[in-house]
Amino acid sequence: MPELSVFAIIRPKPEHRADALAAIEGILTATRAEAGCHRFELNVDAEDGSALYLVEHWADDAALEAHYEMDYIKTVFAAYQEWLAEPIDIVRMRRHA
């Protein structure tokens, strides 16, 4: 199966933006060290910084699923239940050509 790319838009509630940003910053190193992770990049909205964006490249679907099973990811996702203004918008892509 070809490499899987993911673009995730995370929109925290204003009062939890710092919490969400710190949580993602806290998983960058561990995520980048995962066997199937080719890229895991955090970006913030250029206008006001309110939205957080993840650009991810994984070896395949199995690598992404293994990522979601990591305890540190489950902890962040659990916190998102309170912190986010809306569900994460996740776009899964494969390179066409």
C-alpha positions in Angstrom: 0.0 0.0 0.0 1.4 3.5 -0.9 2.4 6.1 1.6 -0.5 7.7 3.5 -0.6 11.5 4.0 -2.9 13.2 6.6 -3.8 16.8 7.0 -5.6 17.5 10.3 -7.2 20.7 11.3 -7.6 21.1 15.1 -9.7 24.0 16.4 -9.4 24.3 20.2 -11.7 26.4 22.3 -9.9 29.7 23.0 -9.5 28.9 26.7 -7.8 25.6 25.8 -5.6 26.6 22.9 -2.5 26.7 25.0 -3.3 23.3 26.4 -3.8 21.8 23.0 -0.7 23.4 21.6 1.4 22.1 24.5 -0.1 18.6 24.2 0.9 18.4 20.5 4.3 19.9 21.1 4.7 17.2 23.8 4.1 14.3 21.4 6.2 15.6 18.4 9.5 13.8 19.3 7.8 10.5 20.2 5.6 10.5 17.1 8.5 11.3 14.8 10.4 8.4 16.3 7.6 5.9 15.4 8.8 3.4 12.8 6.2 4.3 10.2 6.3 8.1 10.6 7.9 9.9 7.7 6.8 13.4 8.7 4.8 14.9 11.5 4.7 18.7 11.3 2.8 21.2 13.5 1.7 24.5 12.1 -0.5 27.3 13.5 -2.9 29.6 11.7 -1.0 32.4 10.2 -3.8 35.0 10.8 -4.5 34.6 14.5 -3.0 31.3 15.6 -6.4 29.9 16.7 -6.3 26.7 14.5 -3.6 24.1 14.7 -2.6 22.1 11.6 -0.8 18.7 11.4 0.8 17.6 8.2 1.6 13.9 8.5 3.1 11.3 6.2 3.0 7.6 7.2 4.4 4.5 5.6 0.9 3.1 5.3 -2.5 2.8 6.9 -1.1 0.3 9.5 1.5 2.8 10.7 -1.1 5.4 11.2 -3.4 3.0 13.1 -0.4 2.0 15.3 0.2 5.7 16.0 -3.4 6.0 17.2 -2.9 3.1 19.6 0.0 4.8 21.4 -0.8 5.7 25.0 0.4 9.3 24.5 -1.9 9.8 21.6 -4.9 8.3 23.5 -4.2 10.7 26.3 -4.2 13.7 23.9 -7.4 12.5 22.2 -9.1 12.1 25.6 -8.2 15.7 26.5 -9.6 16.9 23.1 -13.1 15.8 24.3 -13.0 18.9 26.5 -10.6 21.2 24.7 -11.9 21.3 21.1 -14.5 23.6 19.7 -15.4 21.0 17.1 -14.2 17.6 16.0 -10.8 17.3 14.3 -11.1 17.7 10.5 -8.9 14.9 9.1 -8.2 14.5 5.4 -6.5 11.3 4.4 -4.7 11.4 1.0 -2.5 9.3 -1.3 -0.2 10.7 -3.9 -1.7 10.3 -7.3 1.3 10.7 -9.6 
